């Protein structure tokens, strides 16, 4: 399998190809971060570890991981302890199904996998798909193993002959109807998982595993303009953030960061989620080591730095749906191919402000790309992102944006390739912009 490359991407086609490779390598948040870390190393970034002392110097490019989360940075050549920060935020997780601690069950002779719903997946889209088991396994010595099986599982639909009403009112009970089949000969999920980790089943001490669709991304459409793929929400954001931190202009007085959080789909209230301390910890460690005779590294400097900083939260949004136009705002109709979207919500489900909108339109002009605005229909509930959480936790002005999708939270979503490239260019322009 080809490695994901972040450098020397200069066209829609090249970006789409690199992004597709990234998706294939990233069936879970842990894989997403591991693949991102490997790509950053190839781009010249050094890895740091939270348990070790850090030596931070001007011009440094580095990154640190925490479980399914990652933060990368580039320190300006003249950056000081009160340096303004440009931050891109995204999340690594996607909705789906996690594997329970007791994974094996047998029903009417079928070996099945015991699963639990993670986030808000579109249940029906996961039915009759070839599924792998992927994620993190920890052995009895505390060693981590990143695993992915072959296609071993399937959630079978009920034949139309046995439910004549299925095309009118399909209802799927997640406890009863969504357990995948593994075989009919007493197959053991635990043994499959152990084999993928290269350890004995008795040596498994814990895991964080989930189902993953095994169909590769594909460029489709009458003009070859669409990418059909799993996990577009939110690998479109994580890859754009990684691309931007590599391709942004060399910072001078600023510090540039890309943060990839885990657990956005379940509320972010975790050790590696946006409600946690990860980004604040990294910011504190970076800026505290940039003290000079003119600017001491103290609390006042850190607060000044935050006041001068901006975070761009990238998370996928909704394109207008041709078959359900009534679900969208009648005036704001973001369309696939129309560029990345600025996301606005009066109730602060998105953190974009008037000042943020002005900055968004400025970087759009600088990048030379199209963009759109997304607002919700007043009668339809609105999702949220890491944006408001990060803004509240850090006191940093935040802009919410993302690419328009069809079929969000389906096992297979749809995006326009031009919008992928638009978001990448906007991310680079945002990090390169030095107006505070």
N, C-alpha and C positions, 0 to 999 in steps of 0.2 A: 504493500500500500504506500502511495506517495505521501511524503511529508507535507504538511501545510506550510506554505511560504507566505510571508508578509511583505517582503521587499520586491521591488521592480514590478509592481502591478500598475498598469497604466491604461487599462481599457475595461469596458463593461465585460467583455468575454473573459479576460484574464481574471478579473475579480470574481466573476461567477464561478469559474473553474476552481479557483483557490477556496472560495467559500464552500462549494460542494464537497471538496476534499475534507475540509474542516468538519462539516456535518457528519460525514461518514466516520470520522475518527472520534466523534463526540456523542456517543449514545447516552451518556449521563453527565451530570455536573462534574464529577471527578475526572472523567475523560476530557471534558471541555477544558478544564484547568490544566491538565497534564499536556494536552496538545498545544494549548496556548503558551505554556511555559517552554516547551521545546521550540516553538516557532520564535519566541522572544530571544532565546539563547542564540539561535542561528542569526538573528538580527543584531546581535552584539550586546544584549542585556545580560547583566549578572544576577544570579539568584541569591537572595538573602533569606535568613531564617529567623523567625521570631525569638528563638531561644538563645541566639548568639548576639554579641555586640555588633553594632553597625558603624562603619566609617563612611560618612557621607561627604562627598566633595563636589564642588561645582562641576557641571558637565556630566555627572554620573547618570547612567541608564541602568535601572535595576528593577527587580520584581520580587514579591514574596507571596507565598501561598498559605491559605488556611482552609484545610479540607476542600470543599467544592468552591472556594472563592480565591480570587487572585487580585493583587494590586501591582500595577507596573508604573514606573515613573521615569521622568527625565528632569534633571536639575539644571536650571539655567547657569550659564557661565559666570554671571554676576549675582546669582540669587543669594538673598540674605534671609535672616530668620523671620522677617515680616513679608516675605515674598508673596505676591498674588499667585493664586493657583487656578489653573484651568483643569477641570476634572470631567472626564466622561464616565458615566455609570451605566451598568447594564446588569443582567442576571443570567446565570448559567443553567438554571433548572427549567424544565418543561413539565406540564401536567401529564399524568399517566397512572401507572400502577406499580406500587412497591411490593416486594416479596416479604411476607410475614416471617417472624422468627421460626415458626414451625411450618415449613413450606409444603410438606407432603400430605396429600389427602387422596382418598380413593372413593369414587362414586360409581356404582353400577358397573364395576370392573375397569373403569377409566382411571388412570393415574393423572392427578390434577395438581396444579400449583395454587397454593393458598396466597392470595394477594389482598392488598389494601389500596383503596383509591388515594392518589396523591394529587391535590389541587382539584381543578375542575376540567377533566378531560371530556371530550365529546364521546360518550360511551359507544355509540353505534359505529363510529369510524374505526374503532379498534377490533371490531368483530371480523373474523375470517382473514386475518393478517398473519404473516409468518413472523414470529416474534422470538427474539433472543432474550437472555437474561444477562444483565450487565450492571457493573458498579464496583463497589469496594468490598473486599473480604479481608478481615483481620484474623491472623492466626494466633495460636496460644502463646507465642513469643512476642506478640504485639506488632508483628510485621504486617505492613499493608500490601495487598495484592489487588491490582486493577484487573478486572476480568470482563470478558464478553464471550458468551457461548455462541455456537452456531444457531440457526433457527430451530428451536426445540419446542416451541409452544404455539398454541392457536386457541383463540376464543371462538368456538363454533357458533354460528347462528342457528336458529331453529328453522327447519325447512318450511316454506310457505304452505305446504300441504298440511302441516300440523298446527298452523295458526293462520287461518284465513284473514284475520284482522290486522296482520303485521304491517301491511302497507298503509293502514289507516291510523293505527294507534300503537306503535311499538313502545313498550315500556320495559326497561332493563333494570332489574333489581341488582345492585352491585354485589350483594352477598350471595345471591342465588345464580345469576346468569353470566357473570363475567370471569369465572375461574377458568383458566386455560387448561386444555388437555395436553399431556406430555407423552402418553402412550397407553398401552393396554397390558403390559407385561410386568407391572410392579416397578416401573421406572422411578428413581429417586432424584428429586430436585437437588437434595443436599449432595448427592454423589456427583451430579452434573456440575454443580457449583465448585465443589472441591477439585474436580478434574480441570476445570478452567483456571483455577488458581494454582494448580500444580502442587497441591497438598492433600493429605488424607482428610476424609470427612470428619474424623474425630479431632482433627487439629484446628477446625474452624471455631473461633471464639466469638465472632460477631460479623455482621455484614450490613451494608446499606445497598440494596440491590433493587432493580426495577426492570420492567419489560421494555424492550426497545424494538421498534419496527426495523426489519432488515432490508427493506427496499431502498435502494440508493436514490439520491436526488436525480431528477431528470429535467432537462430543458425541453419544454413542450410549447404548444400553441401554434396557430396557423403561420405566424411569422417567427417562431422560435424565441418569443419574448418572455416567456414565463419560466420560473423554476418551481417545480413541484417537489416538495420535500417535507420530511418530518422536522420538528423542533425549530421551525423558523421563529417561533416565539420561544426563546429569545436569542437564538444564536445569531440572528441578523444583527442584534445589538452588540453582543460580545465580540463578534468578528470585526464589526465596524470600529469598536473601541480599540482593539488590538492593532488594526491597520492604521488608525489615526495616530497612536502613540509612536509608531515606527516612522510614519511619513510626515509628521508635523515638522515645521521649520525648527531649527536649533533654538531653544529658548535662551533668552539672555537674563532678564531679571525675574522671570517667572519659574514656577515648578509645574510641570505637566504630569497628570496622573490619569490612568484608566483603572477603574475598580469594577470587578466582576463579582457580584454577590451571588450567593446561593439562596434558596428557599423563598424567593419572591412569590411563587405560586401558592404558598401556604401562609403568607403573612409576614415573613422576614424576621420574626422574633426568635432568632437563633444566634449561636456563636459566630456563624459565617454569613448571616443575613444582614440586611440594611439596618435593622434595629440594633444590631450589635455594635461593638466598639472597634471593629477592624480598621475602617478607614480613619477614624480619629486617632487610633494608635499609631498608624503609619505616618499620618501627617505630623503628629507630635514628634516622632522619632526623626523624621526628615528635617523639619524646620529647627528643632533644638540643636542640631549639629551644624547649622549654618550661621551661628552667631559671629559677629565681628566686633571690632572696637567701636564702630559707629552704631550698630544695632545688636544689643544683647539678646540672647535667646531666653526670653522670659514669657510669662503668661500674656503680658500686654502685647508683645510682638506676635504671638500666635493669634490673638483675637484680632489684631489689625490685619493679619494675613487672611483670616476668614472673611473679614468685612470686604476685602478687595477681590474675593474669589467668586467663581461661577462654576456650577456643575451642570452638565448636559446629560440628562437621563434619557437613554435610548431604549425604547421598548416598542415592540410591534403594535400597530393599531389596525383599524378596520377600514378597508376600502368599501365604497358603496357597493352593495350586492345587487346585481341586476334582477334577481328573482324575489328580493325582499326590500325594495326601495323604501317602503313605509317604515322600516326600522331605523332609518337614518334621518338626520336633520334635513329639512327640505331645501335649505340654501347651501349648506356646507356638504359637498359631495366629493370627497377625495376619491380619486380614480387611480387604479393601478397604472403606472407609467407616468403619473403626474408629478413624481418626486416625493421626497420624504415629507412627513407631516409635522407641523407644530401642533401639539395637543393642549387644548385649553378646556378648563372646567371651572365654573363659578363656585362650586362647592369644594374646590381644592383636592379633587381626586387626582388632578394633575397640578404641578407646582408652577406652571408658566405664569408670569406676570406681564404687565404692560412693558416694563423695562426689558424683561426677557424676550418678549416678542420683537422689540426693536433690535436687540442684539442678534436674534435669529435671522431677521431680514437682512441685517448687515452682512453676516457671514454667508448667507445665501448669495448675495451679490458678489462677495469676494470669491466664492467658489465657482460662480458662473453656472449654477444649476437651478432647476425649477424646484419649488416647494409648494405645499398645500397646508390648509388648516383643518384640523379635526375638532369638532364639537359633537356632543351626543344629542340625539332626539330627546326632548324633555320627558317623554313618556317611556323611555327605555333606560334601564339601569346602566350605570357607567362603571367600568373597571378602574383600577388604579395601578400605580407603579412604585418603584423605589424612590421616585422623585420627591413626593411630599415627606416621606420618612427621612430621607437624607437631609432635606432642607430643615426639618424640625430638629433633628439630632445635632446637626453641625452649625446651624445658623448661616448657611451659605446659600446665596441666591441660586435658584434652580430652574432650568428649562426642561420641559418634557417634550419628547419628539419620538419619531419612529417611522418605519416603512409601513405602507398599507398592505394588508393581507386579505385574502379570502379564506374562509374555513379555519379561523383561529381556534386553537385548542383541539382541532382534529388531529388524528394521527398523521395526517398529511395535509399540509397547508400550501397556499399558492402565493407567490410574489412575482412582481415584474422585475426583470434583471436590471433595468435602468434605475429603478428605485434603490436597489442594493448599492449601485455605484454612486447614486446621488447621496445616500447616507454616508458612505465612506468619505466622499469628498467634503461633505459638510463637517464631519468629525475632524478631519485634518485641518480645515479652515478654522474651526472653533479653537483647536489647541494652538494654532499658529497665530491667532489674533491676540495682540498684546495691549489692547486698549483696556484700561481699568477704570 
